Amino acid sequence: MAVTMADITKLRKMTGAGMMDCKNALTEANGDFDGAMKIIREKGQAVAAKRSDREASEGCVLVKAENGFGAMIALKCETDFVAKNEDFIKLTQDILNAAIANKCKTLDEVKALPMGTGTIADAVTDRSGITGEKMELDGYATVEGTAISVYNHQGKNFLCTMVALNKEVNPTVGHEVAMQIAAMNPIAIDEKDVPADVLEKEKEIAADKARQEGKPENMIEKIAMGRIGKFYKEVCLLKQEYIQDAKMTVADFLKSQDKDLTVTAFKRFTLRAE
């Protein structure tokens, strides 16, 4: 059966596969669209299985907020060439849009959403077959709040942040804080949010360093706690030095805009090593 350009174009719109992939699949399936889609999907599954042990260190990270719900997600691949492909970026955006529309809380919920003729997980597998590279979804995170600001660092899709504030203010305020998170990589909003295991490890490090410096044992704990204070200023968002004005902290900056303004949640994800 002869395969027409119209058929190829139709299948391409349905699957996102390349022109030759669609032509070959339709030819093999004797023009049957369901059969052709099955062939394309099976090709993706074969590629995914073959390259399962490969490292997917490149990709596209996108972030979006809508109606008090923000989310970010990374679609990872093996090479920068694929990561910059328009169809790959569009797939990432389509996945994020679906996640936002359904207010998905987990990555498993995102993967199970319908997309095309299958699920989002199927769409990722299909794309793997099209590119010949391992692909996987990663870094899915959400925030909810009154005012959410998002930031895509330099618009290059490798580092994204989002932050929720407790009240509506000028959008540039949230944007500034989102940029701060991108630049300074805090791990908590303030002291009480620092994970207990992280804090305990830092105390041990500070105490060991004091002992190595020959400090008296009865002073070790006090010295260690002093160093923990410095640690808080490095890793707690509200206590960090504000990158736009070193004379104030992020908390100071927020209060300069509104005395009751603060951060209620934030998330950060990057594909690059810190």
C-alpha positions in Angstrom: 0.0 0.0 0.0 1.4 3.4 -1.0 1.9 5.8 1.9 0.9 9.4 1.2 2.5 12.6 2.5 -0.9 13.4 4.1 -0.8 10.1 6.0 2.8 10.7 7.1 1.9 14.2 8.3 -1.1 12.9 10.2 0.9 10.3 12.0 3.6 12.8 12.8 1.1 15.0 14.5 -0.3 12.1 16.4 3.1 10.8 17.7 5.7 13.6 17.3 7.9 11.1 15.4 10.1 12.2 12.5 9.0 12.1 8.9 11.1 9.0 8.0 10.1 7.2 11.2 6.4 7.8 10.3 6.8 6.7 6.7 8.7 3.5 7.7 6.1 2.7 10.4 3.2 3.2 8.0 4.8 1.2 5.3 5.5 -1.7 7.7 1.9 -1.5 9.0 0.4 -1.4 5.5 -1.1 2.1 6.1 -2.8 1.1 9.4 -2.4 4.0 11.8 -2.9 1.9 15.0 -0.3 -0.5 13.8 2.1 2.3 12.9 1.7 3.9 16.3 2.4 0.5 17.9 5.6 0.1 15.9 6.8 3.6 16.9 6.0 2.8 20.6 7.8 -0.5 20.5 10.8 1.2 19.0 10.8 3.6 21.9 10.5 0.8 24.4 13.4 -1.1 22.7 15.6 2.0 22.9 14.7 2.7 26.5 15.6 -0.9 27.5 18.8 -0.9 25.5 20.0 2.4 27.0 18.7 2.0 30.5 22.2 2.0 32.0 23.2 5.3 30.2 23.4 8.6 32.1 20.8 11.2 31.2 22.6 14.3 32.4 21.3 16.8 29.9 17.7 17.9 29.4 15.1 20.7 29.8 13.9 22.1 33.1 10.7 24.3 33.0 8.6 26.0 35.7 5.1 27.5 35.7 2.6 28.8 38.2 -1.1 29.3 37.8 -4.0 29.9 40.2 -2.0 29.5 43.3 -0.2 26.3 42.2 3.3 26.1 40.9 5.3 23.2 39.5 8.6 22.5 37.8 9.8 19.4 36.0 12.8 18.2 34.1 12.8 16.0 31.1 16.3 14.5 30.9 18.2 13.1 28.0 21.8 12.2 27.1 23.0 15.1 24.9 22.7 18.8 24.7 21.8 18.5 21.0 18.6 16.7 21.9 17.9 18.9 24.9 17.8 22.0 22.6 15.5 20.4 20.1 12.2 22.3 19.7 10.0 19.2 19.8 11.8 18.0 23.0 11.2 21.4 24.7 7.6 21.4 23.6 7.1 17.9 25.0 8.5 19.2 28.3 6.2 22.2 28.3 3.2 20.0 27.4 3.9 17.7 30.3 4.3 20.6 32.7 1.0 22.2 31.4 -0.8 18.9 32.0 0.7 18.6 35.5 -0.4 22.2 36.4 -3.9 21.7 34.9 -4.4 18.6 37.1 -2.5 20.0 40.1 -0.4 16.8 40.4 1.4 16.4 43.7 3.8 13.6 42.7 5.8 12.5 39.6 3.9 9.2 39.5 0.7 11.2 39.1 2.2 13.2 36.2 3.4 10.0 34.4 -0.1 8.5 34.6 -1.8 11.5 33.0 -3.2 10.9 29.5 -1.2 12.3 26.5 -1.8 11.5 22.9 -2.8 7.9 22.5 -1.3 6.8 25.8 0.1 8.3 29.0 2.8 10.9 29.6 5.1 8.0 30.5 4.3 6.5 27.1 5.0 9.8 25.4 8.5 10.0 27.0 9.2 6.4 25.9 8.0 7.3 22.4 10.4 10.3 22.3 13.2 8.1 23.3 12.6 5.9 20.3 12.5 9.0 18.0 15.8 10.4 19.3 17.6 7.1 20.1 18.6 8.5 23.6 17.6 7.5 27.1 15.0 9.9 28.5 13.5 10.2 32.0 11.3 12.6 34.0 13.0 14.0 37.1 13.0 16.9 39.5 9.2 17.3 39.8 8.3 19.7 42.6 5.3 21.8 43.6 4.5 24.8 45.7 1.1 26.3 46.6 0.5 29.8 48.0 -1.0 33.2 47.7 1.6 34.7 45.4 4.0 32.4 43.4 6.9 33.7 41.3 8.9 31.5 39.0 12.3 32.0 37.4 14.1 30.2 34.5 17.8 31.1 34.8 18.8 33.1 31.7 15.9 31.3 29.8 18.2 28.4 29.1 16.1 25.6 30.6 18.7 24.1 32.9 18.0 25.9 36.3 14.5 26.9 37.5 13.2 28.1 40.8 9.8 29.1 42.3 8.9 30.8 45.5 5.6 31.4 47.3 5.0 34.6 49.3 2.3 34.9 52.0 0.6 37.9 50.3 0.2 39.7 47.0 2.8 42.3 46.3 4.5 43.8 43.2 5.5 40.7 41.0 9.1 42.0 40.8 9.5 41.3 44.5 8.8 37.6 44.1 11.0 37.6 41.0 13.9 39.0 43.0 13.6 36.3 45.6 13.3 33.6 42.9 16.6 34.9 41.5 18.2 34.9 44.9 17.3 31.2 45.3 18.8 30.4 41.9 22.1 32.2 42.8 22.5 31.2 46.4 20.9 27.8 46.6 19.4 27.9 50.1 18.2 24.7 51.7 15.6 26.1 54.1 13.4 29.2 54.6 14.8 29.8 58.1 16.5 27.9 61.0 13.6 25.8 62.0 13.3 24.3 58.5 16.9 23.1 58.3 16.7 19.2 58.2 17.7 17.7 61.6 20.3 15.4 60.1 22.0 18.3 58.1 22.1 20.4 61.3 23.6 17.6 63.4 26.3 16.9 60.8 27.2 20.6 60.7 27.5 20.7 64.5 29.8 17.7 64.4 32.0 19.3 61.7 32.1 22.6 63.6 33.0 20.8 66.9 35.7 18.7 65.2 37.2 21.8 63.6 37.4 23.6 67.0 39.1 20.6 68.5 41.6 20.5 65.6 42.4 24.1 66.3 43.2 23.2 69.9 40.2 25.0 71.5 39.5 24.1 75.2 36.9 21.3 75.5 34.7 23.3 77.7 34.4 25.9 74.9 33.8 23.5 72.1 30.0 23.6 72.1 29.9 27.4 72.3 32.3 27.8 69.5 30.4 25.2 67.4 27.1 27.0 67.9 28.8 30.3 66.8 29.8 28.6 63.6 26.3 27.2 63.2 25.0 30.8 63.3 27.2 31.5 60.2 26.0 28.3 58.6 22.4 29.5 59.0 23.3 32.7 57.2 24.6 30.7 54.3 21.7 28.2 53.9 18.6 29.8 55.2 16.9 32.0 52.6 15.6 34.7 54.9 19.0 35.0 56.6 21.0 35.1 53.5 22.7 38.3 52.3 20.4 39.8 49.7 22.3 39.6 46.4 21.0 43.0 45.2 22.1 44.9 48.4 24.7 43.4 50.7 23.6 45.7 53.5 20.4 43.7 54.1 19.2 40.2 54.4 16.4 38.7 52.2 14.1 39.1 55.3 15.1 42.8 55.5 14.3 43.2 51.8 10.8 41.6 52.1 10.0 43.8 55.2 11.1 46.9 53.2 8.3 46.0 50.8 5.7 45.0 53.4 6.3 44.6 57.1 4.4 41.3 57.2 5.8 39.8 54.0 7.6 36.5 54.1 8.3 33.3 52.2 6.1 30.3 52.7 7.7 27.8 50.3 10.3 27.5 47.6 11.8 25.0 45.3 14.9 24.8 43.1 16.2 22.3 40.5 19.2 22.3 38.2 20.7 19.9 35.7 24.2 21.4 36.3 26.6 20.4 39.0 26.8 23.0 41.8 
